[in-house]
Amino acid sequence: RDLRGALNLMWLMLAVAEWTFFVLLLVVAPNSQLKGFFLSLSFIGVVSVPPLLLLFAARVTQDPAWLRQRVSLLLWILPTITVILALTDAQHGWMFGFVIPSPNVPGDLDYPGGWWWWVHAAYSYLLITAAVALLARAWWQHRGVYRLQLGFWMGAMGIPTVINFTHVLDQGLLRGIDLTPTSLTLTGITIYWGLSRRQLLVIQPVALELAFASLPDGVLVLDVDLHLLYLNPAAGRQLNQASKRAIGESASSILKAWPALEQTLTQSKLSTPSTVQYALEDSEYEYQITPIQKRGGRPSGVLLLARDVTEVRRYQRHVQDLAYLDPLTGLSNRRALFRVGQEQLQEALEQGKACALLYVDLDRFKAVNDALGHEVGDTLLMRVADRLRTQVKAEDLVS
C-alpha cells in the first residue's frame, strides 16, 4: 500500500470488479425488472473506471501539477450525474433511451442510449485519452524498467478500451456483443501476474533513474529469482550488456564471465550482505551485494553496486610501497627488512636451509656530504643502490 499508485490501482480494479459482477448478475437475472436494475448498478463501476484510470496514471507518472485535490473532485461531477440518471432512467430515458432484450446474448439487454449516454461516453473517452497521454509521455521520457512498466500499463488497459470503443461504434468482432467485461477480467489477471511476478509498482525510479543513469558506479537490481529488473549504463558497460536486451535475463546469463559473483548471489540466499572483488584486465571492480527485503524480512530481490576500484587499489598499493620502500633509493626500508627478513629466517630454519645476511657500509660517506653537498651524497646513494640491485637474485632482498 505504500508504493506509488498502489491505492489508486486498488480502487480502479475494485470499480472494474463491480462492473463485471453486475454484468454477470444482469445475464443470469430471471426477469427484465431485475436485469434493468443490475444494468443501472453496473454503471457505478462503468463511470468510475475513467476518472480512476486518470488518477492512477497521474500518480504513477509523478502527479502532474494541475491534478490536485480540487481537480480530482471535479472529475466526479459528471460520473455522479450519470449514475443518478442510470438509476432513475425509467422515468425519462435520458440515459438508456429504451431498453430491450438483446438478440445476440441470451439474458442480456440492448439499449440505443439517450442523449446523456453520449455525453457520458465522450467524457469517459476524454479522461481515458488524458490517462494514456500521461503514460505515453512518461514512457517517452524514461528508459529501463520504468519504461517497461509504463508500456505494461498502457497495454493492459488499452486492450479493453479499444474493444469497448469498437462496441460503442457497433464495429466489434462480434457485433452487438459487449466483450469489454471479459477483456477487463483478463486485464485484472494480467495485472495480478505483473504485480506478483514482475514487481510492478515496486521499482519506480523516476527521479532516481536519472541519478542512476549518471552514476559512474554500476547499479543492478535483481528479483528473487535472480532475473534482472534494472541495469544502469555504467553497469552495462562493465558487463558489456545492452540495457534494453538485458532486462529479464537471468544472473547466470548476465554474469557468465564472472561465475564467482553468481555463485555468491546463489549462496547468500538474498539474506546477508556481502562483497565480491574482481580483476578484469587492467581494471578492478568491487561488487557490494545488498538484499532487498519486504516487510517481515521476506526477500524481494537484491541490489548490486559495482564500483571501479582500480585507482583506489593502485593508490593503496602505492601507500603500502611508501611504507616499505626508501623514498630516495627505491630499496626496501628497515621495516621491510625486519618483516621479510624474519620470514626468510623462519623459512630457512624450518627447511634446514642456509640464509645469509650481509651488512654493507659506505666508507667516508660523511666526507662526501660535507665536501660536495647532500645532493651529490644522494646521487651516490642512488648509484650504489642500482649496483647492488644488479648483484643479487630476484628472491634476494636489498634494503
N, C-alpha and C positions, 0 to 999 in steps of 0.2 A: 504493500500500500504506500510505502514511502517513495517509490520510484516515480519518476516524472511521467505523467499521463496515465498512471495505473487506475486511479479512481475514475477518471473520465472514461477510460475504456470499459470499466465495470458497468457504469451507468448506460453506456452505449449498447453493450451486449445484453443488459437486462431489458432495454427497450426492444431490441431485436427478439429476445426470447418471448416477451409479452405479445409482440406482433404475431409471431409464428404460432404461439399457443392458441390464441383466439381464432386464428385462421383454421387451425385444426378443429376446434370446437364448432366453428361455423359449418364445416363439411359434415360433421357427424351429428349435428343437431337434428332432432326429429321433426321440427316444424319451421315454417317460414318466419314466424314471430321471433323465435329464439335465434334463428340464423341472422336476421336483421340486427338483433341486439348484440350478438357476438361480432358482427361486421363493424358496428359502431365502436365497440370496445377495442377492437384491433387497431383502430386509428389512434389510440393513445400511444402505442408503440410506433405507428407509422409516422406521425407528426413529430415524435421525439427524436428519431434517428438523425435527420439532417442537422438540427442545431447541436446535438451531442457530438456528431461527427466533426463539425466545425470546431467545437470547443476542444475535442481531443487533438485535432490537427494543430490548433494553436498552442496547446500545452506541449505537445511532443516536439514542436519546432521553436520552442523558447518564447512563447507568449508574445505575439505582436503587440505593440504599444497601444493600438486602437481597440484591442479586445479586452476591456476591463469589466469590472462587475456590473456597472450600469448598462454597458452594451450587451453583456451576457443576458441580463434580464429582459432587455428589449427583444432579444431573439425569440422569446417565448410568447409574445403577444399574439401573432398570427396562429401558431400552433394551438394556443388555448381557445381561440375563437373557432378553429376548425373542429376541435373535439366537442365543443358545446353544440355546434351545428350538426355534427355527426350523431350525437345522442338525441337531438330533437328534430331530426330531418323529416320525420313522418308528417310534420305539420306543414312544411313549405317546400321541401325538395330542393333547397338551395345547394345542398352538399352532394347528394347522390342522384338527384333527379328522380327517376322511377327505378325501383329495384325489381328484377325478375329472376326466376331460376335460370342458372347457366345451362345452355345447351351443350357445353363441352365437358364440364366436370360435374358428375352427379353429386348433388348436395351443395354445390357452390352457388353463388349469386352473381349476376351481372348487373351493372349499372352504368349508364352513359356518362354520369357526372353532371352536376349542376354548375352554375357559373362560379360558385365559391370553390368547387373542387379544382377548377383550373387555376384559380388564384393560389390555392394550396400547392398544386403541382409546380407552378412556376417558382414560388418561394422556396420550395424544397430543393429544386434543382439549382437555384441560385446559391443556397448555402452549401450544397454538395460541391458545386464548382469552386466556390471560395476555399473549401477544405482541401480539395485536390490541388488547387493553385498554391496553397501554403506548403503542402507536402512536396510538390514538384519544384518549387523554388528552393527549398532546403536541400532537396536531392541534388540539384544543380550546383549548389554552393559547397557541398561537403563531399568527402571521399571516405573510403574504408567501410567499416562495419556500420556506421551511422547511415551511409548511403544505401547499404543493403537493407537495413531496417525500414527506411522510408519507402524503398521500392516494394518491400513486402506489404506494407500497409496499403499502398496505392493499388497493388494487385489484388489483395484480399477484399478490399472494399469497392474496387472498380468493377469487378465482375457482376455483382448483383445490381449495381447502378445501371450498367449497360442493359442487363436483362430487363430491369424494370422500365427503363426508357423505351425499349422496343415494344414492351407490352402496352405501355400507355399509347403509343402510336399505332398499336394493333399490327406490328410488323414482326412479332416474335417468332421463334422457332415453331411453337405450337400456338397459333393464333387463337385468342380467346382464353387461353390458359395462362394464369399468372405464376411463373416459376420463381418469382422473387423470394417468397418464404423458403423454398427449398434451397436456393442459392445462398441465402443468408445463413441457413443451418450449416451448409458446407463451409461458409466463411468462418463461422464460430469454431468449427472443428479445426480449420487451418490455423486460426489464431491461437487456439489452445496448443496445437503442435509447435507453433513458433515460440510460444512462451515457455513451454516445458523442455523443448529440445534445442532451440536456437537462441535462448537467452534474450528474447525480445524485451525491450524496455530496461534490461539490466545494464547494458552499456550504452550510455547516451553522451558520448564525448563531443558535444557541440563546440563549446569554447575550449575544452581540454584537447580536442582533436587537433586544433590549430597549434596549440602549445606542443603537443606530442610530435606533430609533423616537423617542427623546427628544432626539436631536441637533437643534440649530437649523439646522445645515447640511444641505443636501440630499445624499443618497447614492444613486447609481445604479450598478448593475452590469450590464454588457452582455456577451454571449458573443462568440465570434469572428465570428459573422455579424451582429453588432450588433443582436441581439434582447435585450429587457430581461429580466433574471433577478431583479432586486431593485430596489425603489423604496421609500425610507422616506417617512414622512408629510410631512416638510419639503420633499422634492423634489417630491412630489405636489402640494403647494400652489403651489410655484414654477412648475411646468409645467402646473398646472390639470388634473392627471391623477388619476383614481381608481386607487389602488394595485392592487386586485384585477383590474380590467379591463385595466390596462396591462401586466401580466406577459405576456411572449411577443410583445409588439408590437415592430415594427422601430423603429430610431432615427429614420428619416425620418418615421414617424407620430407618435412622441412629441415630437420636436423640430422639428415642422413650422413653428412660429413663429420658430425660430432656425436658419435654414438654414446659417449660417456654422459653427455648432457641429458639425452633422452633417458638413459638408464637411471640417472639421479632423479629425474622427474617421476619415473615409474616407482622407484623405491621409496620416495618421500611420501607417497600416497596423499599428496596435497595437504599435508598436515603440519609439516615443520619447515621453516625457512632454511635455506642452505645456499652455499656459494660454490660455483664451479669456475675454474680458470682454464683458459685455452690459449695456446700459442699457435698462430697461423701465419706462416712465412715470416715476415718482419714485424708482425703485429701481435699484440697480446690482448685478450679480452677476459673480462670477469663478469660472470652471469650471477646475478642475485635472484634467487627463486623465492617468491613470496606467495604463500597460499592465500586465496580469496575465499572467505567463509561467509555463509549466511548466518542468520540469527540461530542461536543454539549450537553454533560451531560446526554445522554441516558444510563440507567443501562445495564450492560452486565454480571453482576454476583456479587458475594460477597466473601470476604476473611475473614475467621475466624482464629484468632490466639488464641490458647488455651494454657494458661500459668498456670503451677502448682505454686500456691502462698502459699502453705502450710507453708513453712519455713518463708516466708515474714510475713504472718499473725501471726505466732507464735512469731516472733521477735517483731512485733508491739504490740502484747498483753503484751509481756514481758516489753517493754519500757513503756507502759501505766501503768503496775503494779509498775514499779520503780517510776513512777511519783506520785503514790498514796499510796505506801507502805513504811514503815520504813524499811531500809535495815537490821537493826540489829535484830529486833524482829519479822518482818513479819506482824506486825499490821498495820492498816491504819494510814497514817500520818496526819498532821494538815490540808493539802489541802483536803484530803478525808473527814475529819471531817466537814469542813466548807461546802463542796459540798453536801455530803449525809445528814448531819445534817440539813441543810437548807431545803432539800427536805422533810425530815421526819417531821420537824416542820410545814411546809406548809400543808402537808397532814393531820396532826393532827388538824390544825386549820380548814381546810375545812370540815373534817368529824366529828369534835367535839369530838376528842379522846384525851386521856392524852398522854403526851410524856415526858419521864424522862431523865434528863441529870445528870450524876454523875461525879464528879471531884475527882480523887484519887491521893493522894500524898504519896511518899515513905519517911518515917521518917529516918533521919540520913543516907541518901544515900551518901552524900558527904563524910561522915566519912569512909564508906566502900571503896570508891575510894581512899581516902588519905592513909588509913591504909593498905589495901590489894592490891591496884593497879587497873588500869582500866579494865584489863582482867577479874578480879573477878567481878567488877561492871557490865560489860557487861553480864556476866553469870547470875548475879542476875536479871538484867532486862529481860533477855530471860525467866527465870523461872517464874517470876511474870506474864509475858505476856501469857505463857502457862496456868497458873492457871486461869487468867481472862477469857481466851477463854472458859474454861470448865464451867464457871459460867453464861454464857449468852445464849440466844436463837439464832437460826440461823439468824433471821432477825435483831438482835441487832448488834450494831457497837462498837468495842473496838479500840481505837486509841491512 
